[in-house]
Amino acid sequence: MATEISNLLSAAAPRAVAAVRGVSDDQLDLPTPCSEYAVRDLLNHLYDVVVNFQALAGKRQPEWTEKPDHLAEGWRDRFEAEAAKLVEAWSDPAALDGVSPGMGLPQETVGTMVLLDLTVHAWDLAVATGQPYRPAPEVLPPLYALCEQMGPAAREQGVFAEPVGTSSSDAPEMDRLLALTGRDPGWSAGA
């Protein structure tokens, strides 16, 4: 079985896995576009997101308060396995029914939120570690719509920073998405 969300996650997950696999151990302390996170912190956050959104697909309360270090032996393989479980969790049509008991949002919105994290944080990791990154093109329209819809609340809650000035309709769609989340599409570690 598959759902629209699991199909989009299937397109995004391999790109995120490639970005994670492309991080070398000597890059773990580099800065990222998420000013509060070094690469190590962002990897741990992305791992938590992938695991916790599996629980949310099953309408279970995730464990957000524990902050374990996931970067022990084999962490790249474990991330890939958890990303596959995430896709599987959202492939059940029941995952999209109703409202999330953990977040109080429609389940379809919650599924799109994890797609956003997977896509944008993969870009964060790639740009922080000098890797190329191209998002799956089919994920961008629903993510752009989500950011326009949820942006004001996300900024109020400190999830997004204020939009960056790449709003031109002729800017690449990924750049416009990044700008909506408060990221500078031209970010570099040396800037």
HELIX and SHEET records of a PDB file:
HELIX    1   1 GLU A    4  ARG A   21  1                                  18    
HELIX    2   2 ASP A   25  GLN A   27  5                                   3    
HELIX    3   3 VAL A   39  ALA A   57  1                                  19    
HELIX    4   4 TRP A   75  ALA A   89  1                                  15    
HELIX    5   5 PRO A   93  LEU A   96  5                                   4    
HELIX    6   6 GLN A  107  ALA A  128  1                                  22    
HELIX    7   7 PRO A  137  VAL A  139  5                                   3    
HELIX    8   8 LEU A  140  GLU A  156  1                                  17    
HELIX    9   9 GLU A  173  LEU A  180  1                                   8    
END                                                                             
